[in-house]
Amino acid sequence: MFTPAFLPMPKDVSEPNEGAFLQSRVRCTSSAKSSQSPKKVALPTMEGFLFEKVKRIVYLEASGNYTTVHFTEGRPLLLSRTLGEMSRLLPEERFVRIHRSYVVHLRHIVRYHRDKHGSVVLSNGKALNVSPNYRQAFLSAMSNYFYGFPL
């Protein structure tokens, strides 16, 4: 953020009129940064890193200390990282954990079944169960991501 040196700085930003302008600028700047998600993610491989578009990732699947990344096209990628480690690399406003073994990209959810356990169908046709332990966080993420989705 560029701030000219000749602008007077408020004495106390907590005073109503003195700091209102700066507080609103800080809010605008931080909300602009939070709405910008990375377009690519660096996936750690044995040889180095694979830079992949985030929108191509459909879901991640845990298998012990390994994670399989499933893409819209092509073969899945097996990584020697846990699902927790991998989920921290992804934008949290786009990905949600639905099960101990699965993290899904909200963009690729095409259907949610509210049956006994709850399940999602993804854009690649894969159906995954939503665990009761992750259901509330999943429903909250869905209501934030999709217009008209009731909580």
LOKOLTOR-328252 format. One record per residue: y negated, z, x of N, C-alpha, C in turn; residue in three letters. Coordinates in steps of 0.2 Angstrom, whole numbers, padded with zeros to 4 digits, always signed. Each point is the difference from the previous one (the first is absolute). Example, Ala and Ser with C-alpha at 12.3 -4.5 7.8 and 13.67 -1.06 7.14 Angstrom:
residues 2
+0028+0039+0066-0006+0000-0004-0006+0000+0004ALA
-0005-0004-0002-0006+0001+0004-0005+0003-0004SER
This chain:
residues 151
+0006+0000+0004-0006+0000-0004-0006+0000+0004MET
-0005-0004-0001-0006-0001+0004-0005+0004-0003PHE
-0003+0005+0003-0006+0004-0002-0006-0001+0005THR
-0005-0003-0003-0006+0000+0005-0003+0007+0002PRO
-0002+0000+0006-0002+0006+0003-0007+0003-0003ALA
-0003-0004-0004-0007+0002-0003+0001+0003-0006PHE
+0006+0000-0003+0001+0003-0007+0000+0008+0001LEU
-0004+0003-0004+0000+0008+0000+0007+0003-0002PRO
+0002+0004+0004+0006+0004-0002-0001+0006-0004MET
+0004+0001-0005-0002+0006-0004+0002+0007+0004PRO
-0004+0005-0002+0001+0006+0003+0007+0003-0002LYS
+0001+0000-0006+0007+0003-0003+0003-0005-0005ASP
+0005-0003+0002+0003-0005-0005+0003+0003-0006VAL
+0000+0007-0001+0002+0003-0006-0005+0001-0005SER
-0007-0001+0002-0005+0000-0004+0000-0006-0005GLU
-0002+0001-0006+0001-0006-0005-0003-0006+0002PRO
-0007-0001+0002-0003-0006+0001+0000-0002+0007ASN
+0001+0005+0005+0000-0002+0007+0006-0004+0002GLU
+0006+0002-0002+0006-0003+0002+0003-0004-0004GLY
-0002-0001-0006+0003-0005-0005+0001-0007+0002ALA
-0004-0003+0004+0000-0006+0002+0006-0001+0005PHE
+0000+0005+0005+0005+0000+0005+0007+0001-0003LEU
+0001+0005-0004+0006+0002-0003+0003-0006-0004GLN
-0005-0004-0004+0003-0006-0003+0002-0005+0005SER
-0003-0001+0005+0002-0005+0006+0006+0002+0003ARG
+0001+0006+0001+0007+0002+0003+0005-0001-0005VAL
-0001+0002-0007+0005-0002-0005+0002-0007+0000ARG
-0005-0004+0000+0001-0008-0001+0004-0002+0007CYS
-0002+0002+0005+0003-0002+0006+0008+0002+0001THR
+0001+0007-0002+0007+0002+0000+0004-0003-0005SER
-0003-0002-0006+0004-0003-0005+0002-0007+0001SER
-0005-0003+0004+0001-0007+0002+0006+0000+0005ALA
+0000+0004+0005+0005+0001+0005+0007+0001-0003LYS
+0000+0005-0005+0007+0001-0003+0002-0005-0004SER
-0004-0005-0003+0003-0005-0004+0002-0006+0004SER
-0001+0000+0006+0002-0005+0005+0006+0002+0003GLN
+0006-0004-0002+0006+0002+0003+0002-0006+0005SER
+0004+0002+0005+0001-0005+0005+0005-0006-0003PRO
-0001-0006+0002+0003-0006-0002+0007+0000+0003LYS
+0001+0002+0006+0006+0000+0004+0002+0007+0003LYS
+0006+0001+0001+0003+0006+0003+0004-0002+0006VAL
-0001+0005+0005+0004-0001+0006+0007+0004-0001ALA
+0005-0004-0001+0007+0003-0001+0003+0000+0007LEU
+0002+0006+0002+0003+0001+0007+0007-0002+0000PRO
+0002-0005+0005+0006-0002+0001+0003+0002+0007THR
+0006-0002+0002+0002+0002+0006-0003-0004+0006MET
-0003-0006-0002-0003-0004+0005-0008+0001+0001GLU
-0003+0003-0005-0007+0001-0001-0002+0002-0007GLY
-0004-0005-0002-0003+0001-0007+0000-0007-0004PHE
+0002+0000-0006-0001-0005-0004-0005+0001-0005LEU
-0005-0005+0000-0006+0001-0004+0001-0004-0006PHE
+0001+0004-0006+0002-0003-0006-0006+0001-0006GLU
-0001-0005-0004-0004+0001-0006+0002+0006-0004LYS
-0004+0004-0002+0002+0006-0004+0003-0003-0007VAL
-0004-0005-0003+0002-0002-0006+0007-0003-0001LYS
+0003-0002+0006+0007-0003+0000+0005+0006+0000ARG
-0001+0006+0001+0004+0005+0000+0002+0002-0007ILE
+0006+0000-0002+0002+0001-0007+0002+0008-0001VAL
+0004+0002+0005+0002+0007+0000+0003+0002+0006TYR
+0001+0006+0002+0003+0003+0006+0006+0004-0003LEU
+0005+0000+0004+0006+0003-0002+0003+0004+0006GLU
+0001+0007-0001+0002+0004+0005+0008+0000+0001ALA
+0002+0001+0006+0007+0000+0002+0000+0005+0006SER
+0001+0006-0001+0000+0005+0005-0007+0000+0004GLY
+0000-0001+0007-0006+0000+0004-0002-0008+0000ASN
+0002-0004-0004-0002-0007+0000-0003-0002-0006TYR
-0004-0005+0000-0004-0002-0006+0001-0008+0000THR
+0002-0002-0006+0000-0008-0001-0006-0002-0004THR
-0003-0005+0002-0006-0002-0003+0002-0007-0004VAL
-0001+0000-0006+0002-0006-0004-0007-0004-0002HIS
+0000-0006+0002-0006-0005-0001+0001-0004-0006PHE
-0005-0004-0002+0000-0004-0005+0005-0006+0001THR
+0000-0002+0007+0004-0006+0002+0003+0002+0007GLU
+0005-0003+0001+0003+0001+0007+0005+0006+0000GLY
+0003+0002+0006+0004+0005+0001-0003+0007+0000ARG
+0004+0005-0002-0003+0007+0001+0000+0002+0007PRO
-0005+0004+0002-0001+0002+0007+0002+0008+0000LEU
+0005+0001+0005+0003+0007+0001-0004+0003+0006LEU
-0003+0006-0002-0005+0003+0005+0003+0007+0002LEU
+0000+0002+0006+0002+0007+0002-0005+0005-0001SER
-0002+0001-0006-0005+0005-0002+0002+0002-0006ARG
-0002+0007-0002+0002+0002-0006-0005-0002-0006THR
+0002+0000-0006-0004-0002-0006-0006+0004+0000LEU
-0001+0006+0002-0006+0004+0000-0005-0003+0005GLY
+0003-0001+0006-0004-0003+0005-0003-0007-0002GLU
+0004-0004-0003-0002-0007-0002-0005+0001-0006MET
+0001+0004-0004-0005+0001-0006-0007+0002+0002SER
+0000+0004+0005-0007+0002+0003-0004-0006+0003ARG
+0004-0006+0002-0004-0005+0003-0003-0005-0006LEU
+0002+0001-0006-0002-0004-0006-0005+0003-0004LEU
-0004-0005-0003-0006+0003-0004+0003+0004-0006PRO
-0002+0006+0000+0003+0005-0006-0002-0002-0007GLU
-0006-0004+0000-0002-0002-0007+0004-0006-0003GLU
+0004-0003+0005+0004-0006-0002+0008+0002+0000ARG
+0002+0005+0003+0007+0001+0001+0001+0007-0003PHE
+0006+0001-0003+0002+0007-0003+0007+0001+0001VAL
+0002+0006+0002+0007+0002+0001+0003+0002-0007ARG
+0005-0004-0002+0003+0001-0006+0007+0004+0000ILE
+0002+0001+0006+0007+0003+0001+0000+0002+0007HIS
+0005+0004+0002+0001+0002+0007+0001-0005+0004ARG
+0003-0006-0003+0002-0006+0004-0004-0006+0000SER
-0006+0001-0005-0004-0006-0001-0007+0001+0000TYR
-0004-0005+0003-0007+0000-0001-0001-0007-0003VAL
-0004-0001-0005-0001-0007-0003-0008-0002+0000VAL
-0001-0006+0001-0007-0003-0001-0001-0001-0007HIS
-0006+0004-0002-0001+0000-0007-0002-0008-0003LEU
-0002-0004+0004-0001-0007-0001+0006-0003-0003ARG
+0006+0001+0003+0006-0003-0002+0004+0003-0005HIS
-0003+0005-0004+0004+0003-0005-0002-0005-0006ILE
+0005-0002-0003-0001-0005-0006+0003+0004-0007VAL
+0004+0005+0001+0002+0003-0006+0001+0008+0001ARG
-0001+0004-0004+0002+0007+0000+0004+0002-0006TYR
+0006+0003+0001+0004+0002-0006-0001+0007+0000HIS
-0002+0003-0006+0000+0007-0001+0006+0002-0004ARG
+0006-0001+0004+0006+0003-0003+0001+0007+0003ASP
+0007+0002-0001+0001+0007+0002-0002+0001+0007LYS
+0001-0004+0005-0002+0002+0007-0007-0004+0002HIS
-0001-0006-0003-0006-0004+0002+0002-0004+0005GLY
-0002-0007+0000+0001-0004+0005-0005-0006+0000SER
-0001-0003+0006-0004-0006+0000+0003-0006+0002VAL
-0002-0006-0002+0002-0006+0002-0005-0003+0004VAL
+0002-0003+0006-0005-0003+0005+0000-0007-0001LEU
-0005-0003+0003-0001-0008+0000+0006-0004+0003SER
+0004+0004+0004+0006-0004+0003+0006+0001-0005ASN
-0001+0003-0006+0005+0002-0004+0004+0006+0001GLY
-0001+0004+0005+0003+0006+0002-0002+0005-0005LYS
+0005+0004-0002-0001+0006-0005+0001+0006+0004ALA
-0005+0005+0000+0001+0006+0004-0002+0006-0005LEU
+0004+0005+0001-0001+0006-0004-0006+0004+0003ASN
-0003+0004-0005-0006+0004+0002+0003+0007-0001VAL
+0000+0004+0006+0003+0007+0000-0005+0004-0004SER
+0003+0005-0003-0004+0005-0004-0005+0004+0005PRO
+0002+0001+0006-0004+0003+0005-0007-0004+0001ASN
+0001-0006+0000-0006-0004+0001-0003-0004-0006TYR
+0002+0002-0006-0002-0003-0006-0008+0001-0001ARG
-0002+0006+0000-0007+0001-0001-0005-0003+0005GLN
+0002+0000+0006-0004-0004+0005+0000-0007-0001ALA
+0006-0003-0002+0000-0007-0002-0004-0002-0006PHE
+0001+0004-0005-0004-0001-0007-0008+0000+0002LEU
-0002+0005+0004-0007+0000+0002-0002-0006+0004SER
+0004-0002+0004-0002-0006+0004+0000-0006-0004ALA
+0004+0000-0005+0001-0006-0005-0007+0000-0004MET
-0002+0006-0002-0006+0000-0005-0006-0002+0004SER
+0000+0002+0007-0006-0002+0004+0000-0007+0002ASN
+0006-0003+0000+0000-0007+0002+0000-0005-0005TYR
+0003+0001-0006+0001-0005-0006-0005+0002-0005PHE
-0004-0004-0003-0005+0001-0005+0005+0001-0006TYR
-0002+0005-0005+0004+0001-0006+0006+0003+0001GLY
+0002+0003+0006+0006+0003+0000-0001+0008-0001PHE
+0003+0002-0006-0001+0007-0002+0004+0005+0005PRO
-0004+0006+0001+0003+0005+0004+0005+0004-0004LEU
